[in-house]
Amino acid sequence: MALNKVLRRAKIKRRIRKKVFGTAVLPRLSVFRSNKQIYAQLIDDLSGKTIVSAGSLKEKSAQEGNKINQASVVGKMIAEKAKNVGITTVVFDRNGYLYHGRVRSLADAAREGGLKF
């Protein structure tokens, strides 16, 4: 049976989330991308709380350029906010998206900003 795009992503997401788990010391860097925006957040799964978040909709600097450039700005912002809170290492959750394009750009920029994963 052929899966549509949403069901396929949900299946991949379940498979990823079986293995990827965030704590307060080692939070999960979760990425969500819509058609126009991209968001990232650091999540402590033990308490179910978001530690820090960043998104292309919130920042004026992320509104300029193409969507891949927006993703890299969001990656730098999430790395900077994580450093301010004292987090240097995270586990990356691509949230069912392919590690390609905007997701890869965000991850590379977060690494350049000082996050390790």
C-alpha positions as CSV (number, residue, x, y, z in Angstrom):
1,M,0.0,0.0,0.0
2,A,1.3,3.4,-0.9
3,L,1.6,5.9,1.9
4,N,0.8,9.5,1.4
5,K,3.4,12.1,2.4
6,V,2.0,12.8,5.9
7,L,1.7,9.1,6.9
8,R,5.2,8.3,5.5
9,R,6.7,11.1,7.6
10,A,4.8,10.0,10.7
11,K,6.2,6.5,10.3
12,I,9.8,7.7,10.0
13,K,9.2,10.1,12.9
14,R,8.1,7.1,15.2
15,R,11.1,5.1,14.1
16,I,13.5,8.0,15.0
17,R,11.8,8.9,18.3
18,K,12.3,5.3,19.5
19,K,16.0,6.0,19.6
20,V,16.3,9.8,20.2
21,F,15.5,11.0,23.7
22,G,16.4,14.3,25.4
23,T,17.3,15.1,29.0
24,A,18.0,18.4,30.8
25,V,21.8,17.8,30.4
26,L,21.5,16.4,26.8
27,P,18.4,17.9,25.2
28,R,16.8,17.0,21.9
29,L,17.2,19.5,19.1
30,S,13.9,19.1,17.2
31,V,13.3,20.7,13.8
32,F,10.0,21.5,12.3
33,R,9.6,23.0,8.8
34,S,6.5,24.3,7.2
35,N,6.3,25.4,3.6
36,K,7.4,28.9,4.4
37,Q,9.1,28.8,7.9
38,I,11.4,26.7,9.9
39,Y,11.6,26.3,13.7
40,A,13.9,24.6,16.1
41,Q,13.6,23.9,19.8
42,L,15.6,22.2,22.5
43,I,13.4,19.8,24.5
44,D,13.9,18.0,27.8
45,D,11.8,14.9,27.3
46,L,12.0,13.8,31.0
47,S,10.0,16.9,32.2
48,G,8.3,17.5,28.8
49,K,9.5,21.1,28.6
50,T,11.0,23.2,25.9
51,I,14.3,24.8,27.1
52,V,14.8,27.2,24.3
53,S,13.3,27.8,20.8
54,A,14.0,29.7,17.7
55,G,12.1,30.2,14.5
56,S,12.3,32.1,11.2
57,L,9.0,33.8,11.9
58,K,10.3,35.4,15.1
59,E,13.4,37.1,13.8
60,K,13.5,39.8,11.2
61,S,17.0,38.8,10.1
62,A,15.7,35.3,9.3
63,Q,13.1,36.7,6.9
64,E,15.7,37.8,4.3
65,G,17.1,35.5,1.6
66,N,15.9,32.1,0.5
67,K,14.7,29.4,2.8
68,I,18.0,27.7,3.1
69,N,19.6,30.9,4.3
70,Q,16.6,31.3,6.8
71,A,17.4,27.9,8.1
72,S,21.0,28.7,8.7
73,V,20.1,31.9,10.6
74,V,17.7,29.8,12.8
75,G,20.5,27.3,13.4
76,K,22.8,30.1,14.6
77,M,20.1,31.5,16.8
78,I,19.4,28.2,18.5
79,A,23.1,27.6,19.1
80,E,23.5,31.1,20.6
81,K,20.4,30.7,22.9
82,A,21.7,27.2,24.0
83,K,25.1,28.7,24.9
84,N,23.4,31.3,27.0
85,V,21.5,28.6,28.9
86,G,24.7,26.6,29.3
87,I,24.0,23.8,26.8
88,T,26.8,22.6,24.4
89,T,25.8,19.1,23.5
90,V,22.4,18.0,22.0
91,V,20.9,15.0,20.2
92,F,19.5,15.9,16.8
93,D,15.9,15.0,15.9
94,R,15.2,15.7,12.2
95,N,11.5,14.9,12.9
96,G,10.9,12.6,9.9
97,Y,12.4,15.0,7.4
98,L,15.3,14.0,5.1
99,Y,18.7,15.3,6.2
100,H,18.8,17.6,3.2
101,G,18.3,21.2,2.2
102,R,16.8,23.3,5.0
103,V,17.2,20.7,7.7
104,R,20.9,20.1,6.9
105,S,21.5,23.9,6.7
106,L,20.0,24.4,10.1
107,A,22.1,21.5,11.6
108,D,25.4,22.8,10.0
109,A,24.8,26.3,11.3
110,A,24.0,25.0,14.8
111,R,27.3,23.1,14.7
112,E,29.1,26.2,13.5
113,G,27.5,28.1,16.4
114,G,29.0,25.7,18.9
115,L,26.5,22.9,19.4
116,K,27.9,19.4,19.3
117,F,25.8,16.5,18.0
